[in-house]
Amino acid sequence: VNTKKIIVVGGGPAGMMAAIRASQLQQEVTLLEKKSSLGTKLLLSGKGRCNLTNNTDLESFLERFSGNGQFLRSAFNKFFNLELMQFVQEGGLKLKIERQLRVFPETDRSQGIVKVLESELLRNKVKIIYKCIVKDIGVLENSVTSVLLGDATSIKTDKLILATGGISYAFTGSTGEGIKLAEKLGHNIVALRAGLVPLKTKQSFPGILAGLTLKNIALKFVSAKFKVTTEVGELLFTDFGISGPLVLTHSGKVVDWLRQGNAVFVDIDFKPGLTNEQLDNRLLREFKVNPKKTLKNILKSLLPLRFIDVFLQCSKIMADKKANQIKTDERKLMVNLLKSFRLDIAGPLPIEEAMVTKGGVSLKEINPRTMESRIVKGLYFAGEMIDIDADTGGFNLQAAFSTGYLAGESAALS
Ligand SMILES: Cc1cc2nc3c(=O)[nH]c(=O)nc-3n(C[C@H](O)[C@H](O)[C@H](O)COP(=O)(O)OP(=O)(O)OC[C@H]3O[C@@H](n4cnc5c(N)ncnc54)[C@H](O)[C@@H]3O)c2cc1C
């Protein structure tokens, strides 16, 4: 292979992996990063623990992407979860697999992942320029020729890999500049929206319950046209509404329903293991065994303590009513509230607070086998800036690493 000059823009997981792979293939690689250090968002990931990837098989993995997973098949065939885990472990960092096959460093610290990447960049002699902002891209006869930097200097290059991330958590450096540059060069940009984002509710009581986690519940998100029931999991009340894995996972869909002008509700099922009838029978039994017990005391075996007052307010049944005084329609109402306690969704938090950006450079304009632009030769894309997003569980980082790896290899071998 002739040695080429390859510039990678963005020192996140996608850009670092692209630079590593291209340099492993003996190319002269320069990594340009706007901030004064690498992997700022990566450090924050997984609440500072970094959920690196997921140990599930390829088909289940692809299903966790919001409709665009198939695009990643080639990238994953080249460099998937086992390869990523091997790469990290060969770099000296032990990994562990937690529930739902989520992979973390054994140390529970994302810092270790960044260190492995940094030492691999160093070992392969990648030149890193910090505090370097790419402002524009030079193109001649449909081929990349150079990048223009914030200080008005420019650097010539044979190949250019853009890996500048999405637009959330902007203080980490991901401000969407690469997406704008791609647009300027003629690429279509699929509208940028929040994915994996907490939701605001019209009701204000979640604020009073902020910090409370409901466990072993299921949710049903409902709009006029759509309905989706989640698996059993957890819900977290926050100052403004709801969050937690079940909410984050389905938030992307909810954002899209809201954007289409639909009202959206979420029904909490406190007893997903029981049908309405089974729950009704359970209440009947309970009332019979403890006829003098107050409703408030009965609810203690059914709901978290902090939620009981909210429940009583909504049911409008007096807290000190005794079991043998509760009428049939009151009991039916209790069953309905326990099986579908409704909240109105007001909207998502701003995209700045989203864990992932939906939308980005249109997949139609990227060759999935190489990550090269179909519009500008010698220009490659990787990571969150392309129209790819997934569930929580390590899927987004794997997508960043795999597309980075493929872009780096393609740029080197083309
Ligand atoms: C709080 C939080 C927790 C998360 N936890 C997880 C998790 O546990 N598991 C998981 O799989 N995913 C997680 N994600 C998502 C994951 O972190 C991202 O999908 C991933 O970091 C995207 O990688 P990237 O390399 O494409 O972009 P980024 O990591 O965003 O990196 C882009 C880089 O490009 C630089 N840059 C931008 N513009 C320019 C420019 N013009 N010139 C030079 N440099 C530029 C930026 O400074 C930045 O360093 C989390 C996200 C957040 C916000």
The ligand as an SDF file (V2000), in Angstrom:
LIG
                    3D

 53 58  0  0  0  0  0  0  0  0999 V2000
  -24.3490   10.9280   29.2470 C   0  0  0  0  0  0  0  0  0  0  0  0
  -24.1170    9.9290   28.1480 C   0  0  0  0  0  0  0  0  0  0  0  0
  -23.9000    8.5910   28.4720 C   0  0  0  0  0  0  0  0  0  0  0  0
  -23.7220    7.6510   27.4600 C   0  0  0  0  0  0  0  0  0  0  0  0
  -23.4950    6.3510   27.8050 N   0  0  0  0  0  0  0  0  0  0  0  0
  -23.3240    5.4140   26.8320 C   0  0  0  0  0  0  0  0  0  0  0  0
  -23.0030    4.0630   27.1670 C   0  0  0  0  0  0  0  0  0  0  0  0
  -22.8010    3.7010   28.3430 O   0  0  0  0  0  0  0  0  0  0  0  0
  -22.9130    3.1690   26.1340 N   0  0  0  0  0  0  0  0  0  0  0  0
  -23.0680    3.5270   24.8250 C   0  0  0  0  0  0  0  0  0  0  0  0
  -22.9780    2.6770   23.9540 O   0  0  0  0  0  0  0  0  0  0  0  0
  -23.2940    4.8170   24.4820 N   0  0  0  0  0  0  0  0  0  0  0  0
  -23.4130    5.7640   25.4550 C   0  0  0  0  0  0  0  0  0  0  0  0
  -23.6340    7.0670   25.1020 N   0  0  0  0  0  0  0  0  0  0  0  0
  -23.5800    7.4360   23.6560 C   0  0  0  0  0  0  0  0  0  0  0  0
  -22.1190    7.5000   23.1600 C   0  0  0  0  0  0  0  0  0  0  0  0
  -21.3280    8.1520   24.1340 O   0  0  0  0  0  0  0  0  0  0  0  0
  -22.0140    8.2280   21.8240 C   0  0  0  0  0  0  0  0  0  0  0  0
  -22.8800    7.6240   20.9180 O   0  0  0  0  0  0  0  0  0  0  0  0
  -20.5730    8.2000   21.2930 C   0  0  0  0  0  0  0  0  0  0  0  0
  -19.7250    8.9210   22.1270 O   0  0  0  0  0  0  0  0  0  0  0  0
  -20.4820    8.7440   19.8740 C   0  0  0  0  0  0  0  0  0  0  0  0
  -19.1520    8.6750   19.4680 O   0  0  0  0  0  0  0  0  0  0  0  0
  -18.5710    9.6080   18.3040 P   0  0  0  0  0  0  0  0  0  0  0  0
  -17.1130    9.2930   18.2310 O   0  0  0  0  0  0  0  0  0  0  0  0
  -19.3850    9.4490   17.0920 O   0  0  0  0  0  0  0  0  0  0  0  0
  -18.8020   11.1020   18.8010 O   0  0  0  0  0  0  0  0  0  0  0  0
  -18.3700   11.8930   20.1290 P   0  0  0  0  0  0  0  0  0  0  0  0
  -18.0640   10.9670   21.2190 O   0  0  0  0  0  0  0  0  0  0  0  0
  -19.4210   12.8910   20.3060 O   0  0  0  0  0  0  0  0  0  0  0  0
  -17.0020   12.6010   19.7210 O   0  0  0  0  0  0  0  0  0  0  0  0
  -16.9520   13.6320   18.7500 C   0  0  0  0  0  0  0  0  0  0  0  0
  -15.6490   14.4000   18.9160 C   0  0  0  0  0  0  0  0  0  0  0  0
  -15.4940   15.3010   17.8170 O   0  0  0  0  0  0  0  0  0  0  0  0
  -14.9610   16.5390   18.2890 C   0  0  0  0  0  0  0  0  0  0  0  0
  -15.3290   17.5940   17.3330 N   0  0  0  0  0  0  0  0  0  0  0  0
  -16.5850   18.0360   17.0440 C   0  0  0  0  0  0  0  0  0  0  0  0
  -16.5360   18.9940   16.1030 N   0  0  0  0  0  0  0  0  0  0  0  0
  -15.2350   19.1580   15.7670 C   0  0  0  0  0  0  0  0  0  0  0  0
  -14.5610   20.0040   14.8460 C   0  0  0  0  0  0  0  0  0  0  0  0
  -15.2010   20.8610   14.0540 N   0  0  0  0  0  0  0  0  0  0  0  0
  -13.2040   19.9310   14.7750 N   0  0  0  0  0  0  0  0  0  0  0  0
  -12.5120   19.0620   15.5660 C   0  0  0  0  0  0  0  0  0  0  0  0
  -13.1260   18.2350   16.4580 N   0  0  0  0  0  0  0  0  0  0  0  0
  -14.4620   18.2780   16.5520 C   0  0  0  0  0  0  0  0  0  0  0  0
  -15.6070   16.6870   19.6480 C   0  0  0  0  0  0  0  0  0  0  0  0
  -14.8880   17.5890   20.4650 O   0  0  0  0  0  0  0  0  0  0  0  0
  -15.6150   15.2650   20.1800 C   0  0  0  0  0  0  0  0  0  0  0  0
  -14.4470   14.9660   20.9000 O   0  0  0  0  0  0  0  0  0  0  0  0
  -23.7730    8.0510   26.0890 C   0  0  0  0  0  0  0  0  0  0  0  0
  -23.9660    9.3940   25.7850 C   0  0  0  0  0  0  0  0  0  0  0  0
  -24.1270   10.3450   26.7890 C   0  0  0  0  0  0  0  0  0  0  0  0
  -24.3110   11.7810   26.4170 C   0  0  0  0  0  0  0  0  0  0  0  0
  1  2  1  0
  2  3  1  0
  2 52  2  0
  3  4  2  0
  4  5  1  0
  4 50  1  0
  5  6  2  0
  6  7  1  0
  6 13  1  0
  7  8  2  0
  7  9  1  0
  9 10  1  0
 10 11  2  0
 10 12  1  0
 12 13  2  0
 13 14  1  0
 14 15  1  0
 14 50  1  0
 15 16  1  0
 16 17  1  0
 16 18  1  0
 18 19  1  0
 18 20  1  0
 20 21  1  0
 20 22  1  0
 22 23  1  0
 23 24  1  0
 24 25  2  0
 24 26  1  0
 24 27  1  0
 27 28  1  0
 28 29  2  0
 28 30  1  0
 28 31  1  0
 31 32  1  0
 32 33  1  0
 33 34  1  0
 33 48  1  0
 34 35  1  0
 35 36  1  0
 35 46  1  0
 36 37  1  0
 36 45  1  0
 37 38  2  0
 38 39  1  0
 39 40  1  0
 39 45  2  0
 40 41  1  0
 40 42  2  0
 42 43  1  0
 43 44  2  0
 44 45  1  0
 46 47  1  0
 46 48  1  0
 48 49  1  0
 50 51  2  0
 51 52  1  0
 52 53  1  0
M  END
$$$$
